[in-house]
Each structure stands twice: as C-alpha cells, then as structure tokens.
Amino acid sequence: MMEQSGVVSQRTKMPAEADGVPADLKSDPRWELVQRVIAGASFARSPYLSRFLLFVAAETLEGREREITEHQIGVQVFGRPSDYRTIEDNIVRTYARQLRKRLTEYFAGEGSAEEWRIHIPLGGYVPAFTLAAEGNRTEPEQPLQPTVKIHAVHAAAWDKPADAVLKPAVWRRQKLAWGLVLAVYSAALIGLTRLVTRPPAPQPAAEPAHVLWSALFSGPQNTYIVPSDAGFNLIEDLAHRPIPLADYMQGAYDTLPLHGLDAHSAEDLRSQELVPFLDAEFVSTLARLPEANPGRAFIRFPRDLRLNDLKTANAVILGSASSNPWSAIAESSANFRIVDRPGMKGAAIINLKPEPGEAATYASHWNEPVHETYALIAFLPNLSGTGHLLVLQGLDVAGTQAAADMLFHPSAIDPILKQATREDGSLRHFEVLLRATSIESNSTSPQVIATRFYYP
C-alpha cells in the first residue's frame, strides 16, 4: 500500500489559489464555487480547511479522484513526510470532520443561493458537486434535526443501564479495565450525528418560555449546540489533572499520559466523539421546539468549536468545565462559578457576591449514592455581545440533568423568565442556582435557591 511503502506521486502540487491552475479548471463553475466557499466567513480563518478543500476539489475536477487518499491529503495539504503512517496520525480525519461541518454552514447561510452544492460523504474524501435544483443538498454531518441514530450497546453483562456508562461518578468507581471497555463501546452508543425519533406535530410554545427559545434560535445568526466531551472527562480522570479551556483549545488532551492504557485504547479516548446520553436526550428535545430552525442550528462537538464561533453565533453549552471546557467562557460575566476541589475530588459552586440568606460556597458529596447536588443555568451575552449563550452545568451528572429538566417545566422556569422579560418582550440576561437530590446519579426535587438578573 502507498502509505506503507512511502511512495508519493510526483504530480503538480495542490494550488494554493485559483492562479496557476489549468484554464479549463478556472472557468469551471464548480471551481469558481470552491473559490467563493474558501473566501466565505466559515473558512476565512481556517487556512488548512481551505487548502484541504482546494486539493480534493482540484483532484476531482481534473479526473484524479481515485488518487485522493488520506495519505496523499496528509502529505500534500498538511506537509506530512512521505513515509508517515495514517494509523498513527489522524489529522486528516479530524480536519475532514470539520470540513464537512463548515460546508454545511456555508450552504445553510451565505451560500444558500448558490447553484451548486459541495458534499464530502462520510467515510471518504472525494467531494461531490450537485446542482441545488436537483434537491440533493449537502447532508449536514451534525444538524439539529429530529433524526438521531442511536446504536445500542450490548449490555447483557452489565447490571447498570446503558445511559449510566458515561457518568463520571460511575467511572471513578469502576476498575480501569471495565472503564476502558465502556469507553470503547460508548462510541457506538452515542452516535450523536443525528437526533432521535420522529417528533409529534409542533405545538405552540407556552409563554413565557417562548422568549428564551426565540432569543436563541430566531434571527439571522447560527446557533451551536455544544454537548459534553465525555472522552475528555475520562482523560482528565485518568491523568489526575484538570485541563483549562486554553489548553483544551490547543489539544492538550492528546499529549497527557494515560497510565495503564494501551496505545489503541488511549487513541480511542483522544479521537472518538463520546457524548453522554443525557445530552442526546436534551438535544432531541430542543429539536422538537417550534422555534428551532434546522437551517441555522448545528451540533458542534466541543473539540471542533472555535473561539470565533462564540463571537458570531448563539450557543447552548452543556456540562461543567470538567466535561465541556467551553462552559468556562461565561465566567467573566457570571456571579456563580464552578471550581474543582484539590486533587479533583469533586467541585463546588462559588457565589462571588452573596446576597442575604445565600452561602458563599455550595458543595456536594458526589461520591455518595444519595446526596444534595447543585447546578447552574446561565443566560449570558456571547463574546461580542451580539448574541446569547445558554450554559447548563452541574457539580455532577445529576446536577446538569436538573438544569436541563428545569427548562422544560413551566412551573419551574416561568417565574424566572417572567421576571427576566422586558417590557418590549426581549429577555434580560440571568443566572439561576439550583439545588437537587442525586439518587444514583439521577436528579429529583430541583429547587431554585438563588437568581441574578442583569439590567438593562
């Protein structure tokens, strides 16, 4: 095979731009489309994604699609040496996933009027060019649409329900070998590329909950749904150290030593998109909202999110910093913050400015089967102030579940939203601190114990 022998074809290098390519390619409307795509907002700050698309498009349009391989892309686009092994370096697969998402965003937004569409099918790298009029539009890799495929784990040998396999408290109690098996099989369980079940006919949202979902899903901006990164949570546990957002953005989880794991299992944790079942349920509920616009709402795995996304779009972020580091992005403007305890032995919520009757710190005994837990709901501005962030996080899985559940119970969330709604019908930013009881990592009896509303 080519990647084993290290042989690389000596054809002309990939064009960095339209100049220098054959005249017949430059006049091809499909190539002109590629140039517009890489000039768009989705690709403006991603030179490697632009080079990736240029390379596979040029090879395809010049009739060399059979020569498009993961190895060739690694060499021609990412500058890997000719003898590099794709089994040891997954850079092409990682960028291919991002490329599919960026193409989806382009044709759902600024490129919606384009005559042609570009789609890179899953499992390959050869782009397909189709006419929009044919109705064969780009298939989103992770759209917010009511169609999820969830592959069940064979759990005959397990006493715990399948949806418990990713709960942090369970992982800490399991032996390492069993935890490894669960990590590998969880990739099949949580295939969150599409959302579950056929929904019932949309019903009008009950007031005033409508104001929250309208703020997040209506209007011209995209909305990113960002579930937890369960593999990252496991990496932190195995490495016995937290990874802050800045390091997460740089891919620090790829270099941490994972003691006791073989190389293949460690690679699974570092490369698989593992998402808790709780998050899949929450996203499927969002998909049924009448306000949800599938053309502008996208699931974005945390490792694929970029800082600029939180400047130009709305976002719903699930999980605390230990499983979704992006939740820390709201801390600069928040009163309630989750901090890890020394040695990663649980976490606590810090109340920066306690009001009368409030405590300065709220902690839970996460390692006990039944305990009090706490959670936060924060509706805050995005990084540019042009959109909104909805951040749901708890001290443990049950806490996050309590925060998510509260949003769909009118008796719980309506008083908060009524107080946050302005006279013109728009929504003020706010924070909510919840207390709930965790019974075997399932929440019960959630109560609001503190709120903050921001004016104007």
GIMO-V406787 format. One line per field, one symbol per residue. ss: DSSP state (h for helix, s for strand, l for the rest). phi: phi as a letter, one per 20 degrees, with the letter a starting at -180 (. if undefined). psi: psi as a letter, one per 20 degrees, with the letter a starting at -180 (. if undefined). A space follows every 10 residues. Layout:
ss=???
phi=???
psi=???
This chain:
ss=lhhhhlllll llllllllll llhhhhllhh hhhhhhhhll llllllhhhh hhhhhhhhhh hlllhhhllh hhhhhhllll llllllllll hhhhhhhhhh hhhhhhhhll lllllsssss llllllssss shhhllllll llsllllsll llllllllll lhhhlllhhh hhhllhhhhh hhhhhhhhhl lllllsllll llllllllhh hhhhhhhlll llsssslllh hhhhhhhhhl llllhhhhhl lhhhllllll llhhhhhhhh hlllllhhhh hhhhhhhlll llllllsssl lhhhllllhh hhlsssssll llllhhhhhh hhhllsssss lhhhllssss slllllllll ssslllllls ssssssssss sllllllsss ssssllhhhh hhhhhhlllh hhhhhhhhhh slllllslls sssssssssl lsssssssss ssslll
phi=.ffeemecfd fgfgfebffn dgffffefff fffgffffef ffdgdcffff fgfgffffff fendffeecg fffgffedmf ffdfdffdbd ffffffffff fffgfffedf dfeffdcdcd gfnbcefddc ffffmdfgef fbeecfbddd efefdfedee fffefdfgff gfeefgffff gffffffffd eeebefleff ggdgfffegg fffffedene efcdedffdf ffgfffffel bfdfggfffe mfffdffdfn dfgffffgff dfeecffgff fffffgfeff ffdffcdcec fgfefcgffe edcebdddnf ffcbgffffe ffddeececf egmlenbbde dfcfegneee bcccefedgc afccbcdcdc fffdmebcdd ddbcfbgfff fffffffddg feegfffffe effenfdffb ccddcbdddl mdeblfceda cccddf
psi=qghhijppqk rqqppiahqj rqhhhhiphh hhgghhgiir hhihkmhhhg hgggghgggg hjkkhiiorh ghggghgjkq qijqphhiok hggghhghgg ghggggiidh jhjqhqqppo qqiajoqppq phiijmrpoq hmqnqlnqoo pqpokhjqhq qhjihjpghg ghiqqgghhg ghgghhhhgm mliqqqqpqr ppqpqpqjhh hghhhhirai qqpponrqnh hgghggghik qqorgghghj khiiippnpi qrhghghghh hqnppqhghg gghhghhiph ipoiijpqpo phiiqqhhhj hirrqoppqr hiinhihihi hhjqhpqpqq qpjkmarqpp ohnprpiqrh qpqqmhjqhp rqrqrpppor qahijiaqpo poqriaghgh gggghhijoh hghghghghi prhjirpqqr qppqprppol kpqqlqqpiq qpppq.
